[in-house]
Amino acid sequence: MGPPHPALRCAYGWGGAGLVLQTEDPCTRTATEGPHIAYRANPVSGAKRADDCTSTTNGGEWYRPCSVPRISGWTCRSPACVPIHLSSSAAWRLPPCAFRALPREPTSRIAVAGMNAAATLLFALKLYVACMLAFVASVHLGLEQNYWASVTCVALANPISANVRSKALYRLLGTLGAGVTALAIGGLFGILSFPVVLASGVVATLGFTVAAANRTPRAYALQLFAVTLCLIAVGNVEHPGRLFDIALLRVTEICIGIAAITLVDGLAPTALGPSVRTRLRRWLPEVRQWLDDAVAGNVATDVAAQHRLKAVADLSALSLVAEQLRFDSTVSNRQHRLLFALQRRLARLVPLIGALEATTAGSSRLHDPAWRARIVATRQRDLARAQQAWTDIQVLDDALEKGDPLPPHLERSLATSQPLPLAPDHHHALRIGGGCALAYALICLLWWATGWAQGPNMLIMGTVTLAFFGIFDGANLAAMKFGRFAALSVALSVVLGYLLLPMAQSFTGFALACALVILPLAVWSIEEPLAILLLALTLSNAGLASHYQPQDFGTFLDMAAGTLIGIFIGFFCLLLVKRMGAEAASKRLQEDGRQDLATLNRTADRDVEDAFLERDLDRIGQLGARATGANAVAAAHLFRQLRLGHSLVHLQRATHYVTGIERDLLDALMRRLHRELAGAASPGMLGDHLDRVLRRDILLGSPEGDALTDALVHLRLALEPVPAQNGEAA
């Protein structure tokens, strides 16, 4: 690279996949918690102009002093923009800055989740103790399938205590429901195998379909209901006389596992509430900065737009932990209501910020005095509403953090405070349900044609592949990874079942053998969630029992083959029914938004407005959670749809106060608006119609007239550029 310039003092070397840098410069905006922020440096090459500090070419980037760091790179405090050239074989230097080199960023999810080594080891130890306790209790009760209790502990394991308790309840409900349903099907059809298999498949597929549509943690109960139904009814279809015994045994083992993991976790619980409040501490400054930028008319950078999109995603994702928070002893009922009252107030602020951005931008580029006056007046009213909303947010935040009393209007709202609903994804659910039905039918056909004893095993693994992994955008990759982990579980089962357990001559030896498998996988599960599934499959395949005797190796291989073939068939059906990738999900969400906007009915009450706001924010949040450039563009369209829907509902509400010819004008405008939203009207004619209605100044000087004017102005700004004085678009 040549000799360094005398002013270049910060030198760094190539760090393989990237060098992590940390800034101590307080003027650099941070994107993570704490006083410091770490970024991964990517190889950069090429440069454009020294005066273009935001341009990019072939991965090369310039950065402004104290600028917001790009997601893919980093920023440096510098008196001027400086080109950066990196290569895998050379060091590079930067101008004077407040950076210091750090080790490579750990990929472990321990750091991401805020868990240190001690917390990770505690989680692993709790899981191990719970598994051993459940196994011992099952043995002392004289039950047959002792490993079921231990596997239940593994399935319910989670570093957060509230998650353990909620999953325990859902698993209990799902297991009880499956046991009762299996007995009902068995009692209805008796020894007729085909109707039992068919009825079980229909009910299980319905369970998986409804679970796929339900985006809350309650879906776990439906998933376990479907899986347990297949285990009990289909797994024992050749022994109908034992159906009641198997159902009772299964429920008993599950209850033992639930009791063990809940008891052990309760000895050293980990609270969810503090982490949620920490996230809230991050959201509020971001939303406040967003509001300030909207008022000041600052144009958001790409990074700022990404942060705002992520903030909406986090706001929507708060509904996912609503159920778990009910099981958190550190969160009182009042704090729970305050948290979700705050969530709803923040949600209502989002369209107000969008309205401020639109009116600020519109008023700054207009030359027509009449148009400018209307927009300025609308902006002033929007600003007053936004300021009142932010005041309420601050009061709720103080009540949540400090226990301050609430004013009467906010206290009354707590009684009905609920988390923002997560809209069911019916399109996705139908595809998953169809895939489960297809996989079930293909495996039943293979079972009937071959008479293979592993038919029930294949059915369970095939449908589990679809139901549990089909929910992801990259479902094919997730299912392939599941298959690899299932194959790895076969190898681990050989080590545990044919090497370690036969060497154990006492309970101490048995416990030590289990520890060699459970503890490492439990630690790994913090970084790799599928390690928990790997552990559950390993314990199931090994078949832990009070008097352990390794099963015939040929039988073991037969079972392993059934497992892998079932996963393969499920993967094949997944490819047939699922559209993979974030782009497909993005297109589906945009189309749902367009249809939702086009079908807004004429019932102009607050419930309609809130429901549309909730659905659209949910869609924006889903896009934000995917965090890609294409999704950022799609989210911008959804934000525009949010403004349109918000304005449309307000226009419908204000129309009720208008009569006579002016009401006819507004009704005609509403009909044209609905045709425009459905793609059946000319945009130019719609703009002219809006201009004519606005020029009449309907209900001028009244609150209803102000509301009507505001709705019309926002519709005009959202649909088309407003006219300038010379008649051209401004």
C-alpha angles and dihedrals in degrees: 000000000000129000115326120252112256091242094054106095106156111080127180135175132223112283104196107240089013144315119247115226127190126203126213093184108119093204093064110095112239128222098192136049125278133036093293133055129199126210132185113236114222127201108273127194136174131021139213122203131344090230095052102079097172102044123116131199127172089345094311115133139184122208133206121227110278091355125158106273118245117243092240097047145008142260134235132203104243138154089236141008110279127195114240122210121185133180135175092243104044140059121235136207135214133206121262107309144147096250129124127188119250134185117275116290110267113244092206115118086219089080092041092052092044092244117143125206093268093054091048093051090047090054091050092047093050091051092049094049091047092051092050092045092050091047093050092048091050092050093048090051090054096239121163107224100048094168091065091074093050092046089053089057090052093048092052096043116124133153090234115072095211090057090052092052095046093047090047091056093046092048091050092050092046093048094047091048092048092049093052092045092049091052090048092051092045092048091049098049102023113186095356101115100189097055090047092053092043096048092045090051093050094048094043092049090051089050092051091046095052090045091054090052092049109079095186127090088260087080087077090071091055093046092051090045091057095044094047092047090057091046094053105033103030096031091058100034090122091053105047091160091067096048095105093046092049093047092050092045092050093049091047094050091048091050091051091052092047092050093048098049093043093049096047094044090051091061091067108014125187115214125226097196098077093053091050091050090048090055089049089054087058097046098052097059090046092052091045091052089049090053093047091050090050091052093046093045094237113167110235118239120227090258093048090050090051091050092050091049089050090049090056089047090053091047091054093042090059086078089063092065095043093098094046091051089061087063094048112103091201092063116072123209090254092050089049091054092044092052094054094040085057090048091054093047090051089049092053090049093060097073089043090056090048090051091051091050090052097047093043091052092043096050093049095058102038126108099176106097096209093050092045092051092051093049094046091051091048090048092053091053091046090051092051091051092047092049091051091048091050091049090054090048092053092048092050090047092052090049091051096047103032104020093243116169119258128232114253097260092054093041090056091051091058092070091069098031111139133160118265107273120246108227114233115249100227095172092055092043093054091052092049091046091049091049092050091050091049093048091046092051094047093048092047088052091051090046092051093046096049104026087221113173090221092070095109091046091052091048093054096045094044095052092041089056090057100037099045102034102029090078093075126088088232093043092151092058092045092050092048090051090049089053091052092050091048089054089048090051089058090057092046090048089056090052093047100037102037103029115024104032096047088056092056111098097175141023089267090057091045091051091048092050091051091047091057088061105030101047099051093044091047090054091047091050090071088064098029115033093195089066087080090056089046090055093048092051091046094053091044094050092046091053102214113215140166092252101033118209118167111240121239108289092227090055089049092053090047090055092046091051091051090051095051095043091051090052091048093052090048090050091050092051090046090058090052098052107027129077105216130216139042091270092065091049090048093053091048092051092048091050091049089052093052092049092047091052093046093051098048102136128221096257098114101191130128093256091061091049093048093046093052091045091051094049095047094046088049090055091047089048092052090053092046092052089059092053102198130140093244091051090051088058091046090049090054088058090049091050088053090049088050090056091046094050092044091052093043093055091047090050091051090050094049093047091070090071094056126086140177125018092345090057089053089052091051093046090052089048091051092051091049090047092054090049090049092051089049090050095247102110137070112256092213094055090047091054091050090050091051091050092052092051093047093051091058091066092215115208089000114196097016127104089243090052092050090051090049093049092048092052093048093047093050092047090050092050093046097047104040144353110276119245122264125216093266091054096255124115112273 
